[in-house]
């Protein structure tokens, strides 16, 4: 058992209001430079929707992530030969049209325009070319369905729905959408790392944050096509790739990342997870519908004496073990089974998890009221406006049972909270809901507390880094199993 520590996150989608405060905080701190104008290390998307860049989930188009061929796990982008043949022409790279051409406005014209019959206007100007630009897209172009379902109907996750289900999803009386904030997932099995021919991408040994060495990066951009979440960007000014660094300078001083700290809805949680690095490859090869459970098995219980002993042998301090025991991420992901990875079928084992949204339900009776005799106290997961198959395609590799289980737990916690406050639901009815969902009243209280009334230190359990005491571990590079490009070997996962 090779125990490693990973700083991980949970986003609670029921609490996201789509205000983009997180995106602006990140942009002001990290991407306000030349060459980064189009980069949004943190962005918020409306679902159903095509996202940013457009149709980023369509790996038939972008060839990101991993696939199982025979008994081998290989990058969709290709191995050495695939990289060699597309070194100077990669047809799977997103283009400027897939993102958007960043622009500003000709404000100077407002002051220098000659007198005329009409007031002057500030036309849009490209930040890249400096020429006048007809704006046709933006990073949140289809926010809130853009006032119509035209863009949203192209969402690749809708393909599994029948035509009738798709049509019903966009009827005015059933129309519903929700928001998904996205940052780099800092995966356990990052495809961007595996396909980088220059070995510039590495995973920090102490906390698992995935970074790009600006000294080693040669701008081949295979990391852009290799990342299935499209969270690696090319800086056209410097000729280097860049990505979310999880604000590690803030973390090292005990502060939450900027997007976490400024989140208006307080949807974000961060904490330490322990995992068995020996099981990464086997878990990533699991059948698509079993990937969520496989990733849960990979996460270890920090209270287990054997796990703690193995962690100490790998240099994980007692401070970090204590943080792992108090981690809200562990509770959401492993203990309660509420938080799920985004598109686990990409097989990167992402370390950012989402509590799926408890969307509005359709009325269960003709009168529009819920029938208590049918145990439909607050609706149920079968009456969601968005079909389970859609949510399952997002968060569980198409396994509707996993989504249904998580949503039923959320319904039960909501019912229990209502029984304690409004009295609309009796104690016996609430306990019945909890029993059917596999929860205890104590667990329901903890979930309700951590969801609705968490303190700052409850949401962000950040262990002390003590960088001055860190000892760099050395690992034989030949032990690293992903050799790509022209024979270059990527840095070992444990190296700093």
C-alpha positions as CSV (number, residue, x, y, z in Angstrom):
1,X,0.0,0.0,0.0
2,X,1.5,3.3,-1.2
3,X,-0.3,6.0,0.7
4,X,-0.2,9.5,-0.7
5,X,-1.9,12.8,0.3
6,X,-4.0,14.8,-2.1
7,X,-5.5,18.2,-1.5
8,X,-9.0,17.7,-2.9
9,X,-12.3,19.8,-3.2
10,X,-16.0,19.5,-3.2
11,X,-18.5,21.9,-4.9
12,X,-22.1,21.8,-3.7
13,X,-24.1,22.6,-6.8
14,X,-27.4,23.2,-5.0
15,X,-25.8,26.3,-3.5
16,X,-24.2,27.8,-6.7
17,X,-26.0,31.0,-7.9
18,X,-24.0,31.5,-11.0
19,X,-22.7,34.9,-10.0
20,X,-19.1,34.3,-11.5
21,X,-17.5,36.0,-8.5
22,X,-15.1,33.0,-8.3
23,X,-14.1,33.5,-12.0
24,X,-13.4,37.2,-11.5
25,X,-11.3,36.6,-8.3
26,X,-9.2,34.1,-10.2
27,X,-8.9,36.3,-13.3
28,X,-7.8,39.3,-11.3
29,X,-5.2,37.3,-9.4
30,X,-3.7,35.1,-12.2
31,X,-4.9,35.8,-15.7
32,X,-4.8,39.6,-16.1
33,X,-1.6,39.5,-18.2
34,X,-1.0,39.6,-22.0
35,X,-1.6,36.2,-23.5
36,X,-4.0,35.1,-20.9
37,X,-7.0,37.2,-21.9
38,X,-9.1,34.2,-23.0
39,X,-8.1,32.0,-20.1
40,X,-10.6,31.3,-17.4
41,X,-8.9,28.9,-15.0
42,X,-12.2,29.1,-13.1
43,X,-15.4,29.3,-15.1
44,X,-19.0,28.7,-14.4
45,X,-21.2,27.0,-16.9
46,X,-24.9,26.6,-17.3
47,X,-26.2,23.0,-17.7
48,X,-27.7,22.0,-20.0
49,X,-25.3,23.8,-22.2
50,X,-22.2,23.5,-24.4
51,X,-19.7,24.9,-21.9
52,X,-16.3,26.5,-22.4
53,X,-14.6,25.8,-24.7
54,X,-17.6,24.9,-26.8
55,X,-18.4,21.2,-26.6
56,X,-15.4,20.4,-24.4
57,X,-17.1,17.2,-23.2
58,X,-17.1,15.7,-26.8
59,X,-13.9,13.6,-26.8
60,X,-14.7,12.4,-30.3
61,X,-13.8,15.9,-31.3
62,X,-10.9,16.7,-28.8
63,X,-9.5,13.3,-28.0
64,X,-8.8,14.0,-24.3
65,X,-8.5,11.7,-21.4
66,X,-7.8,8.0,-21.4
67,X,-9.3,4.9,-23.0
68,X,-8.9,1.2,-22.4
69,X,-7.4,-0.8,-25.3
70,X,-7.2,-4.5,-24.5
71,X,-5.6,-4.6,-21.1
72,X,-3.8,-1.3,-21.5
73,X,-4.8,2.2,-20.4
74,X,-3.6,4.7,-23.1
75,X,-4.2,8.4,-23.8
76,X,-6.8,9.1,-26.4
77,X,-4.4,11.6,-28.0
78,X,-2.1,8.7,-28.7
79,X,1.2,7.3,-27.5
80,X,4.7,8.1,-28.9
81,X,3.7,7.5,-32.5
82,X,0.5,9.5,-32.2
83,X,2.3,12.4,-30.7
84,X,5.1,12.2,-33.3
85,X,2.7,12.3,-36.2
86,X,0.8,15.2,-34.9
87,X,3.7,17.2,-33.5
88,X,3.3,20.0,-36.0
89,X,-0.3,19.6,-36.9
90,X,-2.8,18.5,-34.1
91,X,-6.3,18.5,-35.5
92,X,-7.8,17.9,-32.0
93,X,-6.7,21.2,-30.5
94,X,-9.5,23.6,-29.7
95,X,-9.3,26.7,-31.8
96,X,-10.0,30.4,-31.0
97,X,-13.5,29.9,-32.2
98,X,-14.0,27.1,-29.7
99,X,-13.0,29.6,-27.0
100,X,-13.7,33.1,-28.0
101,X,-11.6,36.1,-29.2
102,X,-11.2,38.4,-26.2
103,X,-12.1,42.0,-26.7
104,X,-12.1,45.4,-25.1
105,X,-13.7,48.6,-26.3
106,X,-12.4,51.7,-28.1
107,X,-13.1,54.0,-25.1
108,X,-10.7,56.7,-26.5
109,X,-13.0,57.3,-29.4
110,X,-15.6,58.6,-27.0
111,X,-13.3,61.5,-26.3
112,X,-11.6,62.0,-29.6
113,X,-14.5,61.6,-32.0
114,X,-15.3,64.8,-34.1
115,X,-18.6,66.5,-33.5
116,X,-21.6,64.9,-35.2
117,X,-25.4,64.4,-35.1
118,X,-25.1,61.2,-33.2
119,X,-23.1,60.5,-30.0
120,X,-20.0,58.4,-30.5
121,X,-19.8,54.7,-29.6
122,X,-17.1,52.6,-28.2
123,X,-16.7,49.7,-30.7
124,X,-15.4,46.4,-29.6
125,X,-11.7,45.7,-30.4
126,X,-9.8,42.4,-30.3
127,X,-7.3,42.2,-27.5
128,X,-5.2,40.0,-29.8
129,X,-5.1,41.8,-33.1
130,X,-6.2,45.3,-32.0
131,X,-8.7,45.4,-34.9
132,X,-12.4,46.1,-34.7
133,X,-14.3,42.9,-33.9
134,X,-17.9,41.7,-34.3
135,X,-18.4,39.9,-31.0
136,X,-19.9,36.4,-31.7
137,X,-19.0,34.4,-28.6
138,X,-17.8,34.7,-25.0
139,X,-16.8,32.5,-22.1
140,X,-20.3,32.4,-20.7
141,X,-22.1,32.9,-24.0
142,X,-24.9,30.4,-23.2
143,X,-25.4,31.4,-19.6
144,X,-28.9,30.8,-18.4
145,X,-29.7,29.3,-21.8
146,X,-28.9,32.6,-23.5
147,X,-32.6,33.4,-23.4
148,X,-33.3,30.4,-25.7
149,X,-32.5,26.7,-25.8
150,X,-30.6,26.9,-29.1
151,X,-27.2,26.4,-27.6
152,X,-28.3,24.1,-24.8
153,X,-29.8,21.6,-27.2
154,X,-26.2,20.9,-28.4
155,X,-25.1,19.6,-25.0
156,X,-23.4,16.2,-25.6
157,X,-24.9,14.8,-22.4
158,X,-28.4,15.0,-23.9
159,X,-27.6,12.3,-26.5
160,X,-28.8,9.4,-24.2
161,X,-32.2,11.0,-23.8
162,X,-35.1,10.1,-26.1
163,X,-36.4,12.9,-28.4
164,X,-39.4,13.2,-26.2
165,X,-37.3,13.6,-23.1
166,X,-35.2,16.2,-24.8
167,X,-38.2,18.2,-26.0
168,X,-39.8,18.0,-22.5
169,X,-36.6,19.4,-21.0
170,X,-37.0,22.7,-22.8
171,X,-40.7,23.3,-22.4
172,X,-41.4,26.6,-20.7
173,X,-43.3,25.0,-17.9
174,X,-40.6,22.5,-17.2
175,X,-37.5,24.6,-18.1
176,X,-34.7,24.3,-15.6
177,X,-31.0,24.7,-15.5
178,X,-28.2,24.7,-13.0
179,X,-24.6,25.9,-12.7
180,X,-21.3,24.0,-12.7
181,X,-18.2,25.9,-11.6
182,X,-15.1,24.3,-13.1
183,X,-11.4,24.5,-12.2
184,X,-8.5,22.0,-12.8
185,X,-9.3,18.7,-11.2
186,X,-5.7,18.0,-10.2
187,X,-6.3,14.4,-11.2
188,X,-4.6,11.3,-9.7
189,X,-4.1,10.0,-13.3
190,X,-3.7,13.3,-15.2
191,X,-3.7,12.8,-19.0
192,X,-2.1,16.2,-19.5
193,X,1.0,14.9,-17.6
194,X,1.1,11.7,-19.6
195,X,1.1,13.3,-23.1
196,X,3.6,16.1,-22.4
197,X,6.6,15.3,-24.6
198,X,8.9,17.8,-22.7
199,X,8.1,16.5,-19.2
200,X,7.1,19.9,-18.1
201,X,4.0,18.8,-16.1
202,X,4.3,17.3,-12.7
203,X,2.3,16.4,-9.7
204,X,3.6,17.9,-6.4
205,X,4.5,15.2,-3.9
206,X,3.2,16.9,-0.8
207,X,-0.3,17.8,-1.9
208,X,-0.9,16.4,-5.4
209,X,-1.4,19.7,-7.1
210,X,-0.6,19.4,-10.9
211,X,1.7,22.2,-12.2
212,X,3.5,23.1,-15.4
213,X,7.1,24.1,-15.3
214,X,7.5,27.2,-17.3
215,X,11.2,26.5,-17.7
216,X,10.6,23.1,-19.3
217,X,7.5,23.8,-21.3
218,X,8.1,24.1,-25.0
219,X,4.6,25.0,-26.1
220,X,3.8,21.7,-27.9
221,X,0.2,22.0,-26.5
222,X,-0.4,18.3,-26.2
223,X,-1.5,19.0,-22.7
224,X,-4.4,21.1,-24.1
225,X,-5.7,18.3,-26.2
226,X,-4.9,15.7,-23.6
227,X,-6.9,17.3,-20.8
228,X,-10.5,16.1,-21.3
229,X,-11.7,19.0,-19.2
230,X,-9.8,21.6,-21.3
231,X,-8.3,23.3,-18.2
232,X,-4.8,23.7,-19.7
233,X,-4.4,26.8,-21.8
234,X,-1.8,28.1,-24.3
235,X,-0.3,31.5,-23.6
236,X,0.2,33.0,-27.1
237,X,2.4,35.7,-25.7
238,X,5.0,33.6,-23.9
239,X,4.6,30.4,-25.9
240,X,4.0,28.3,-22.8
241,X,1.1,26.4,-21.4
242,X,-0.6,27.5,-18.2
243,X,-3.3,26.2,-15.9
244,X,-4.9,26.5,-12.5
245,X,-2.4,26.1,-9.7
246,X,-5.0,25.8,-6.9
247,X,-3.5,29.0,-5.5
248,X,-0.8,27.0,-3.8
249,X,1.0,30.1,-2.5
250,X,-2.1,30.9,-0.6
251,X,-2.5,27.3,0.6
252,X,1.1,27.2,1.9
253,X,0.2,30.1,4.2
254,X,-3.0,28.6,5.4
255,X,-5.4,30.6,3.1
256,X,-8.1,29.1,0.9
257,X,-7.7,29.5,-2.9
258,X,-9.1,32.8,-4.1
259,X,-12.1,31.3,-5.9
260,X,-12.9,29.3,-2.7
261,X,-12.5,32.3,-0.4
262,X,-14.7,34.7,-2.5
263,X,-17.5,32.2,-3.3
264,X,-20.8,34.0,-2.5
265,X,-22.8,30.8,-2.2
266,X,-20.2,29.1,0.0
267,X,-20.4,26.1,-2.2
268,X,-16.8,25.1,-1.9
269,X,-15.0,22.8,0.5
270,X,-11.4,21.7,0.5
271,X,-9.5,19.1,2.5
272,X,-7.0,16.3,2.4
273,X,-7.7,12.8,1.1
274,X,-5.4,9.8,1.4
275,X,-5.3,7.3,-1.4
276,X,-3.4,4.2,-2.5
277,X,-1.2,5.1,-5.4
278,X,-0.6,1.4,-6.2
279,X,-4.3,1.1,-7.2
280,X,-4.5,4.0,-9.6
281,X,-4.0,2.0,-12.8
282,X,-6.4,-0.8,-11.9
283,X,-9.1,1.6,-10.7
284,X,-8.8,3.7,-13.9
285,X,-9.4,0.6,-16.0
286,X,-12.7,-0.3,-14.3
287,X,-15.8,-0.5,-16.4
288,X,-17.4,2.8,-17.1
289,X,-20.4,2.3,-14.8
290,X,-18.1,1.2,-11.9
291,X,-15.6,4.0,-12.1
292,X,-17.2,6.1,-9.2
293,X,-17.1,3.1,-6.8
294,X,-13.6,2.3,-7.9
295,X,-12.4,5.8,-7.2
296,X,-14.1,5.6,-3.8
297,X,-12.3,2.4,-3.0
298,X,-9.0,4.1,-3.9
299,X,-9.6,6.7,-1.1
300,X,-8.4,5.4,2.3
301,X,-9.7,5.9,5.8
302,X,-7.3,8.1,7.7
303,X,-8.5,6.7,11.0
304,X,-7.4,3.2,10.0
305,X,-4.1,2.4,12.0
306,X,-2.6,0.5,9.0
307,X,-3.3,3.5,6.7
308,X,-1.8,5.9,9.2
309,X,1.3,3.8,9.6
310,X,1.8,3.5,5.8
311,X,1.3,7.2,5.5
312,X,3.9,8.0,8.1
313,X,6.4,5.7,6.2
314,X,5.8,7.8,3.1
315,X,6.6,11.0,5.0
316,X,3.1,12.2,5.6
317,X,3.1,14.1,8.9
318,X,0.7,13.8,11.8
319,X,-0.5,17.3,11.0
320,X,-1.6,16.1,7.6
321,X,-3.1,12.9,9.0
322,X,-5.1,15.0,11.5
323,X,-6.3,17.2,8.6
324,X,-7.4,14.2,6.7
325,X,-9.5,13.0,9.6
326,X,-11.2,16.4,9.7
327,X,-11.6,16.7,6.0
328,X,-15.0,17.7,4.8
329,X,-14.1,16.2,1.4
330,X,-13.6,12.8,2.9
331,X,-17.0,13.0,4.5
332,X,-18.8,14.1,1.4
333,X,-17.1,11.7,-0.9
334,X,-16.3,8.5,1.1
335,X,-18.4,8.6,4.3
336,X,-21.7,9.9,3.0
337,X,-21.3,9.1,-0.8
338,X,-22.8,12.4,-1.8
339,X,-20.1,14.0,-3.9
340,X,-19.3,12.6,-7.3
341,X,-16.5,13.2,-9.9
342,X,-17.3,15.1,-13.1
343,X,-17.2,12.7,-16.1
344,X,-15.4,9.8,-14.5
345,X,-15.4,8.0,-17.9
346,X,-12.5,10.2,-18.8
347,X,-10.5,7.9,-16.4
348,X,-8.3,10.7,-15.0
349,X,-9.6,10.1,-11.5
350,X,-10.4,13.8,-10.8
351,X,-10.0,15.1,-7.3
352,X,-12.7,17.7,-7.6
353,X,-16.1,16.3,-6.7
354,X,-19.6,17.7,-7.0
355,X,-22.7,17.2,-4.9
356,X,-25.4,16.9,-7.6
357,X,-28.1,19.5,-7.6
358,X,-31.5,18.6,-6.0
359,X,-33.4,20.2,-8.9
360,X,-37.0,21.3,-8.8
361,X,-39.5,18.5,-9.2
362,X,-42.6,18.2,-11.4
363,X,-45.9,18.2,-9.5
364,X,-46.9,14.6,-8.6
365,X,-50.7,15.2,-8.8
366,X,-53.0,17.1,-11.1
367,X,-53.6,19.7,-8.4
368,X,-49.9,20.5,-8.2
369,X,-49.6,19.2,-4.6
370,X,-47.6,16.3,-3.3
371,X,-49.5,13.4,-1.9
372,X,-48.2,12.5,1.6
373,X,-49.9,9.1,1.3
374,X,-47.6,8.3,-1.6
375,X,-44.5,9.2,0.4
376,X,-43.9,12.1,-1.9
377,X,-43.4,14.5,0.9
378,X,-41.0,16.8,-1.0
379,X,-41.0,15.0,-4.3
380,X,-38.4,12.4,-5.2
381,X,-35.5,11.7,-7.5
382,X,-37.8,10.1,-10.1
383,X,-39.8,13.4,-10.6
384,X,-36.9,15.7,-11.3
385,X,-37.3,18.0,-14.2
386,X,-33.9,16.9,-15.5
387,X,-33.8,13.2,-16.2
388,X,-31.6,11.0,-14.1
389,X,-29.9,9.8,-17.3
390,X,-28.6,13.3,-17.9
391,X,-27.2,13.7,-14.4
392,X,-25.7,10.2,-14.6
393,X,-23.9,11.1,-17.8
394,X,-22.3,14.1,-16.0
395,X,-21.4,12.5,-12.7
396,X,-21.4,8.7,-12.7
397,X,-20.4,7.4,-16.1
398,X,-24.1,6.7,-16.9
399,X,-24.8,4.8,-13.8
400,X,-28.2,6.1,-12.7
401,X,-28.2,4.0,-9.5
402,X,-25.3,6.1,-8.1
403,X,-27.1,9.4,-8.9
404,X,-30.4,8.1,-7.5
405,X,-28.7,7.0,-4.3
406,X,-27.0,10.4,-3.8
407,X,-30.2,12.4,-4.6
408,X,-32.3,10.2,-2.3
409,X,-29.9,11.0,0.6
410,X,-30.3,14.7,-0.2
411,X,-34.1,14.3,-0.2
412,X,-34.0,12.5,3.1
413,X,-31.8,15.1,4.7
414,X,-34.1,17.9,3.5
415,X,-37.1,16.0,4.8
416,X,-35.4,15.5,8.2
417,X,-34.5,19.2,8.4
418,X,-38.1,20.1,7.6
419,X,-39.4,17.7,10.4
420,X,-37.1,19.5,12.9
421,X,-38.2,23.0,11.8
422,X,-41.6,23.4,10.1
423,X,-43.3,20.3,11.2
424,X,-44.6,19.7,7.7
425,X,-43.1,16.2,7.9
426,X,-43.5,14.1,11.1
427,X,-40.5,12.5,12.8
428,X,-41.7,9.1,11.8
429,X,-41.9,10.1,8.2
430,X,-38.5,11.7,8.3
431,X,-36.9,8.6,10.0
432,X,-38.5,6.4,7.3
433,X,-37.0,8.6,4.6
434,X,-33.5,8.4,6.3
435,X,-33.8,4.6,6.7
436,X,-34.6,4.1,3.0
437,X,-31.7,6.4,2.0
438,X,-29.3,4.5,4.3
439,X,-28.6,7.4,6.7
440,X,-28.9,7.9,10.4
441,X,-30.4,10.9,12.1
442,X,-26.9,11.9,13.4
443,X,-25.5,11.7,9.8
444,X,-28.4,13.8,8.6
445,X,-27.7,16.5,11.2
446,X,-24.1,16.6,10.2
447,X,-24.9,16.8,6.5
448,X,-27.4,19.6,7.1
449,X,-25.0,21.5,9.3
450,X,-22.0,21.2,6.9
451,X,-24.3,22.1,4.0
452,X,-26.3,25.0,5.3
453,X,-24.4,26.4,8.4
454,X,-20.7,25.7,8.0
455,X,-18.1,27.9,9.5
456,X,-15.0,28.9,7.6
457,X,-12.9,26.4,9.3
458,X,-15.5,23.7,8.6
459,X,-15.3,24.2,4.9
460,X,-11.6,24.7,4.5
461,X,-9.4,22.3,6.5
462,X,-5.9,23.3,5.2
463,X,-3.0,21.5,6.9
464,X,0.2,23.3,7.7
465,X,2.8,23.0,4.9
466,X,6.0,23.8,6.8
467,X,7.8,24.2,3.6
468,X,11.1,24.9,5.4
469,X,10.9,21.3,6.8
470,X,10.0,19.5,3.6
471,X,12.5,17.0,2.3
472,X,12.5,16.3,-1.4
473,X,11.9,12.7,-2.1
474,X,13.8,11.0,-4.9
475,X,12.3,8.2,-7.0
476,X,13.8,6.1,-9.8
477,X,12.4,7.7,-13.0
478,X,12.2,4.3,-14.6
479,X,9.4,3.4,-12.2
480,X,7.1,5.9,-13.8
481,X,4.9,4.0,-16.1
482,X,3.9,6.6,-18.7
483,X,6.6,7.1,-21.3
484,X,5.5,9.2,-24.2
485,X,6.8,11.6,-26.8
486,X,10.3,11.0,-28.1
487,X,11.2,8.7,-25.2
488,X,11.1,11.5,-22.6
489,X,9.9,10.3,-19.2
490,X,7.6,12.4,-17.2
491,X,8.6,13.3,-13.6
492,X,7.5,10.8,-11.0
493,X,4.4,11.5,-9.0
494,X,6.2,11.7,-5.7
495,X,8.9,14.2,-6.9
496,X,8.5,17.8,-5.8
